[in-house]
Structure formats: structure tokens, C-alpha cells
Amino acid sequence: MKREKIIEGMKMGIVAEAGLIAHGRGEAFDYLLGEKTVLEADLAEKIAAYHLLLAKNPVVSVNGNTAVLVPDDMIKLSEIIPAKLEINLFYRNEERVKKIADLLRDHGAKEILGENPDAEIPGLDHKRALCTKEGTIEADVIIIPLEDGDRASALKKMGKTIIAVDLNPLSRTSKAADVTVVDDVVRALPKMISYIEEIRKKEESEDMMKSGIADFNNSDNLEKILNRMGKKG
């Protein structure tokens, strides 16, 4: 079903051709995890929820693959935090941006940034660097599901706290991020939403959340994921 969504998204002009390759690569790593949310991913999802709840100006970044795979979850996550929803594309053209924005609106998104970029991420080539001052530039925490390594690294250099969702623990995105959720995006976003709801219900304090963040080591967590993959889930 996910493959069909990605293929249909490409036919619609929402997913870039390279997005099909990226999706297939992710599937291979997911097989090694047993196609489930493992303990290390679950921990990262909880830490990601802490970061998003403590953020002053969080942003949820949307690309073609996430738009067709998890539009409802992207929107719900942005609303529950709350966070700004911004379209950021590696292979950007105005028609594709409009199609993604229209898709998100069809799924209930009320405010979408990125259609009219007014800023650029330093150190990146034109077009893929395009962003908004209100979103990416002013953000303190950015969640970047299925993101390009160059952009992830550039955002990190800007001092942003980066939450990545990436099934490849060896990617530059995974290594650059502060929190890497090595999980399928269709599982990861609902888990983050669930954790945010749970944390609020339990009324966990800022100090408790900050303590959880301080105890988390992304490199160590990625190493544990790699060991788990070596043992096949």
C-alpha cells in the first residue's frame, strides 16, 4: 500500500523520481528491524516529543514522500504541538509545491508555509535552500522526516535542534540530527502524537522533560539500532 501511494504520488507530480529510490532504501532497513518500532526507536520518539513540547517555535517540514504517505499525521502533529507546517523540497518547482499544498489543504491543513519562500538556508544550492523566515529561519526545533543529508547538516549548522525520521542509521541525516527516529514514518508520527498526548495527560514537568533529553545520547542510540539490525530485529 505504501509503495502504491508513492507511485501514485509520483504520477501526480508530488513525489520526485528520487523519492521512489529513497523509499525502497528505507524498506530494506525496515526489514532488518522486523518492520516494527523497536525499543530504541520508541525511546527516540519519546525524546522527540519532549523537544517538540519544550520548543518555542517548532516547525514540521513536509516533502513529497511525507505528503503522500502521512498527510493526516503531519497535520495532526503540527496542530497538537502546535507547530508550523512548512513545505521544503530538494527538487523544487512551483507546480510541485502547489500540488503538495493543495493535498495538505484537502486533508484539513489550515496554514501552510513554504509556498512563497522569503529566505534561504545558508550553505545550500539555490531552490533546495528556499524556506521562510517565519518557519525555518526562526525555528528552534525542526522535525525533518525523510530528509536530505545536506539540508539536515545545514540546519544543524544554523543551531537548530533537529529531529529526523530516517530508517537508515548510517545516513548523514541520522548522524547530524539531535534525535534520530529509526522507524517507518507511518509508525513514527502516530507514536510521537501519542507520546505528546500522554506527556500532557501525566502533566510531566519541564524539568522532567529536560532531564530525559539530557540523558539521551543519539550516537549511542544509533549504535544500538545498528547492533539490532545486525541481529535482524
KEVOZA-248917 format. One record per residue: x, y, z of N, C-alpha, C in turn; residue in one letter. Coordinates in pm, whole numbers, plus 50000, padded with zeros to 5 digits. Each point is the difference from the previous one (the first is absolute). Layout:
// KEVOZA-248917
XYZXYZXYZa
...
// end
This chain:
// KEVOZA-248917
500834988050000499175012050000500865012650000m
501084999750078500895011650003500675002249864k
500414988949938500635001249868499025006049901r
498764995450004498995005249908499775014950022e
500005004350125499825014350031501165008149942k
501224994850016501185007049949499965000749847i
499654988849936499934999749854498925009649950i
498844999750063498925009049961500415014550023e
500735002350110500485013550027500955005049894g
500824991249945500905003949892499215003249873m
499004991849972499175002549881499265013350011k
499675003850123499295012650023500945012149997m
501314997350001500965011050001500345005050138g
499684992150102500285004050139501314994050048i
500234987349968501234993150039501015000949887v
501255003750032501075000149900500414985749969a
500574997849881500434986549962500984994450102e
500875008750050500974995550101499304995550128a
498785004650020499244996050118499664985250001g
499854994149880499754985749991501224992150045l
501185004949961501234993350040500175000850152i
499745011950053500135002050145499054990850077a
498794998649948499024991550067500454985450001h
500504995449887500474986249991501174997350093g
500895009750011501144998650091499524998950145r
499015008150034499444999550134499364986650031g
499314994449901499374986950019501034989450037e
501175000649937501044990150026500435000450146a
500185012150054500385001350140498864995850092f
498785002749958498854996250083499894984950013d
500354992749894500004985350008500934995450112y
501155006850013500984996250103499505003150141l
499025008850009499395003250131498804991050029l
499674991549903498824991750018498715007449971g
500125011449929498845008449965499165003350123e
500695004350105499335003750125500785011150069k
499355006450095500665010350080500794993250111t
501325000449989500854993650101500195009450119v
500564994850109500125007750124500755013149981l
501084999749922500805012049980499235010749924e
499194995749903499175009549926498935005850090a
499434991550083498975004550093500555010650095d
501214997850051500645009850087500215013349926l
500504999149876500235012149921498705007649975a
498924992849980498705006449978499545007650125e
500284994350116499645006950124500865012550020k
501304998849974500905011650013499635010749899i
499604995949880499565009549898498785007650051a
499084993050065498815006550055500395010350106a
500994996750083500495009650099500505012749932y
500854998249900500565011649928498895008649940h
499034993749938498925007449933499135007550100l
499784994150116499185006750102500745011650067l
501324999150007500795010650062500375011249902l
499824997449872500415009749896499185012850007a
500655011049965499315012949994499415002649861k
500694995249896499505002049864500304987649916n
499314988850028500264987749926499415000149860p
500654992749912499554999149860499984985449958v
498944996049930499904986749941500245001649850v
501074994149951500385001249860499334989149916s
499415004049888499274990749913500684999249864v
500224987649952500474998249862499014991249925n
500344996349879499054992549918499634986550056g
501014992550049499724986750054499105000550122n
500295009150092499175000850121498605005149968t
499915008549899498695005549963499054989049952a
500534990149927499124989449950499874988450097v
501004997950085499954988750093499245003150128l
500245011850056499425003150132499475014350010v
499185004449906499515013950007499215002950126p
499134990850040499185002250119500845000750126d
501014991350009500864999950118500885012650006d
500495004649885500795012349998499175011750051m
498775000649953499115010950040499654999050148i
499644987950044499634998250141501165003350092k
501214995649963501185002950081500215015150010l
499875006949888500205014650001498955007050087s
498804994550002498925006350077500114997150149e
500424987750033500014996150141501175006250076i
501095003449931501165005350072499725013650067i
499555010649933499865002049855501325004549937p
500104997649867501195003849925499595004849862a
500885007549938499755004549864500284988649903k
499244999549893500144989949895500645006849880l
501174995449958500705006649889500454990149894e
499705003149875500454991749887501445003549967i
500864990050003501405001749961500384988549907n
500455003249880500254989849900501435000449947l
500554988249975501314998949936499845003449851f
499074993349933499735002749859498775009149993y
500245012850006498915009550014499615006449867r
498695000349974499455008549896498625004550049n
499535011049947498785006150054498784991049985e
499944992549889498854991149979499954989250108e
501184994550029500054989450102499655005350138r
500485011950032499675006250129498505002050012v
499395004949893498565002550002499214987050019k
500454989349935499304987350012500084994550142k
501155001550062500164995550139499135008550093i
500025013049978499175008950083498524996849985a
499584997749877498594996649975499624986850067d
500924990249995499754987150064499845001850151l
500885007950059499915002450144498715007150038l
499605009549916498735007250027498814990549987r
500084991149903498924990149984499864991250123d
501124998450072499984991950122499775008450125h
499725012749981499615008350114501035009850053g
501155001349935500995009650048499485014249983a
500165007950105499485013749996501055010249960k
501224998150045501085009449967501234992249955e
500505003549882501164993049944501045010349957i
501204998550050501105008749958500784993249889l
500745008049925500884994449898499575002349857g
498755004349981499555002749863500675012649944e
500245009550089500635012649959501235002450087n
501104993249970501205001250083500575014249999p
500495004250115500585013450010501374999750067d
500614987950005501314998850062500724987849942a
501274998450036500774988449954500834994350114e
500184986949997500864993350097501445002149954i
500865005750083501385002549960500744987149964p
500835000949897500874988849965499404989749906g
498775002449954499374990649907499815006449864l
499934991549896499765005049866498625006249990d
499815008349901498715006749978498884989949985h
498815003850030498754992349996499854990750120k
500934990450019499834991550117500305007650129r
500625011949985500275008350117498805008750036a
499045001249908498885009150022499164995950120l
499635009850081499214997550120499305013050039c
499445000350120499345012250046500655005050129t
499995013050016500535006150122499144996050119k
498675000249981499074996850107500134985550046e
500364991249907500124985850033501434996050031g
500714995249899501334994350019500985009450067t
500075012449955501015009250053499795002850148i
498765002050042499715003450140499794987750088e
500014988349941499754987850077501144996950096a
499654994350114501044994850089500074984849991d
498864993549972499954985449983499304997049869v
500624991449918499404996349872499974984849988i
498834994649969499904985849972500054998049849i
500944991749957500264998349857499884985349960i
498804995149979499854986049957500494998149856p
500754989449978500474996249865500745011449932l
500995005450070500685012149954501344997249933e
500425009449918501305000049933501125003250100d
501124993049988501115001850093500615013849997g
500105006049882500585013549991499165010250074d
498684999049984499145009750068500024997850151r
500004987550040500074997050143501265005950062a
501134998249932501265005350051499995015250003s
499435006149895499945014749993499125005650112a
498894993450027499125004550109500704998750134l
500764989350017500754998150124501025011050020k
500675003949891500985010950007499355013250038k
498715001349971499275012250037499635000050148m
500284989050068499714999350143498624994450033g
499364994049900498674994250024500134986550071k
499014996950081499874986550055499264991749896t
500634989349954499484992249888499454986550048i
498764997449963499394986850023499814993649863i
500714989249977499904993149871499194987250014a
499284996649894499384986949989500654993549878v
500844990150025500834994449894500284985450032d
499604990949913500224985850024501454995649980l
500825008949945501424996949980500835006450112n
500464992150097500775005750111501395004749959p
500414996749878501335003949951499985012749916l
498835005449973499905011749912500565012550066s
500345009849917500485012850054498925007050080r
498764998449957498885005850074499934994150140t
500084986950009499944993350131501125004650091s
501195001449944501165003850080499995014850037k
499395008349918499975014450027498955003750104a
498954992050007498855003550085500324999050149a
499245007450078500084999050146499244987850048d
498914997149932499204988150029499654993449867v
500424987649983499684992649879499044988750032t
498825000649942499014989650017500174990149886v
500594988550028500224989849897498754991249998v
499025004749927498704993449994499315004449872d
499094991949952499205003949885499155012150038d
499945009849913499285012350031498524997350030v
499434989449943498594997050025499784994950142v
501064995250064499924996150141500505011050091r
501035007249955500675009850085499115011950037a
499315005849902499215011950030498844997150095l
499234989149978498954996850099500554997650140p
501204994050009500614997750131500365013250067k
500535009549924500345013150056498745007250049m
498954999249918498735006250038499484993750129i
500094986850009499564992850119500805004150123s
501325001549983500845004150112499695014250046y
499765008949906499655013850036498715000150083i
499034992449957498734999250074500214993950139e
500834989650006500274993350128500745009150097e
501015007149950500795009150084499125011050058i
499115005249918499095010550048499024994450102r
499534987949976499044993850092500654997650137k
501264995849998500734997550125500515012950063k
499905011049923500475013150046501484999550041e
500804993849914501434999750027500575014149997e
500865003150094500555013550013501095002549896s
500325012849980501095003649909501314993850047e
500215000050132501244994350054500114985249968d
498884992750007500014985749968500344997949854m
499415008449913500274998749857501455003549968m
500515010650062501395004149977500974989350050k
499654993550110500834989250053500044988249903s
498844996749941499954989249903500845003049878g
499965012549955500805004249885501494999250032i
500385004550120501415000050041500564985850008a
499164990550037500454986150015500104992749866d
499435006049895499964993349870501265003049919f
500604989549944501175001649914499674994249864n
499885008549899499574995449867500984990349937n
501295002650014501014991149942499924986050061s
499844999450132499894987150067498744992749955d
498915007549984498744993949959500114994349858n
500685007449913500214995249863500874987449998l
501014999750087500874988350009499204987650043e
499095001950093499164988950046499074995249887k
499515009549922499164996449885500794991849899i
501235004149972500854992749906500274985850049l
500274998750129500224986750057498764991449987n
498855006350020498744992849988499784995549855r
500305008849906499854996449859500914988549962m
501215000150059500944989349972499494986550046g
499145000550102499394987750051498624997549939k
499645009249904498744999249928498795001550093k
499915012050062498835003550075500004995350142g
// end
